[in-house]
Amino acid sequence: MENKRVIFFLFDHVHLMDLAGAVTVFYEAGCCGHPYELRYVSPYTSPGTSSGLGFTRVEPLDAVSIQSDDIVIVAGMDLSKWDRTNDAVWMPWLQHAVMVGATVCSICTAAFALAVAGLLDGLSCTTHWGYTGALRQHFPKLQVMENRLFVKSDNIYTSAGISTGIDLALFLVEEHYGPTFAYTVAKDMVMYIRRDGTATQHSIHLQHRQHINHQIHEIQDYITHHLHTKLTITELAAMVHMSPRNLTRLFKLTTGITIGDYIRNLREEKATQLLNEGQKLSWVAKTCGIGSTRQLGQLAKKAGATRKMA
């Protein structure tokens, strides 16, 4: 059986992480037992990255004949330096890839290339949060979705960029070889958790940490490492020499979420991760500090786990 093929499409001034993240997933999948054939194509003879690094061994577009079972990944590029003089070269190539039924993916700003080629008209899509407004403005036929990691519309995927290219690649690996193997790849990459397309662009660990209050950071760190214990506001407040009332007020003001909701969300996220890894419900309950059988059952169903209570 031939290896599945992934073709990476490189514009000039490509963002390195948009490309490298997805490449690493498919490379590591091979290291873990399911190799992919990786190809690199470009409409440019010597494409480079937005950070100045150049590439060799990149093939011209006509060197690869796209098949229906191929994956084509278009990595994001620096839009301010995007050369549109050769649109007539690459647009038909991408249009053909979609037409023959290949899986075509954009990472970050590459959604603009798919839009220019008319491939996203009438479809749901996304891009990096900093560009969703511009994408919607320039291409009103698109149904641009905010705060999504990636969006699937037929055989076209669009992602938010940077690390979300990893999420999308892991999702595709899971579609090919199942969730257990995808988690093996994620673990090999030292990924905390693989997020799916319905997740927001900001993980629970990140979205409430964009502040500079060291006391609240200390509380958040403690909560993360003590989910298995009973956490009380009184105990947490004493750690940072505050009254419970003051901590409650400051935490909500700083993070935008209550302490109780923050703890619950972290526990649910970690429990979902462990359930997807195949851990027993009793162990997950103990590890995450979740005492509700009903809550665990709901999380197991959401995670696609079918194991019974141990």
Buried (B, 14 or more C-beta within 10 A) or exposed (E): EEEBBBBBBBBBBBBBBBBBBBBBBBBBBBEBEBEBEBBBBBBBEEBBBBEEEEBEEBEEBEEBEBEEEBBBBBBBBBBEEBEEEEEEEBBEBBBEBBEBBBBBBBBBBBBBBBBBBEBBBEBBBBBBBEBBEBBBEEBEEBBBBEEBBBBBBEBBBBBBBBBBBBBBBBBBBBEEBEBEBBBBBBBBBEBEBBBEBEBBBBBBBEBBBEEEBEBBBEBBEBBBEBBBEEBEBEEBBEEBEBEBEEBBEBBBEBBEBEBEEBBBBBBBBBBBBBBBBEBBBEEBBEBBBBEEEEBBBEBBEEBEBEEEEE
